[in-house]
Amino acid sequence: MIVIGAVLLGILWGLYSARKRGGNTADLLQYATVYAIAFAIVGVIATIVLHRMLA
């Protein structure tokens, strides 16, 4: 669940960042993808840490 939320947050953050910089459609897609992947990695690490702490 953390990973899905992180991916969605990454997409939104990437779109916002690309629009703020005046990017075109390709830029919007690239930023959204890169941020989604980065946030997904952080989400996976957070999930593993949280699972290890509670187990």
Buried (B, 14 or more C-beta within 10 A) or exposed (E): EBBEEBBEBBBBBBBBBBEEEEBEEEBBBEBBEBBBEBBBEBBEEEBEEEEEEEE
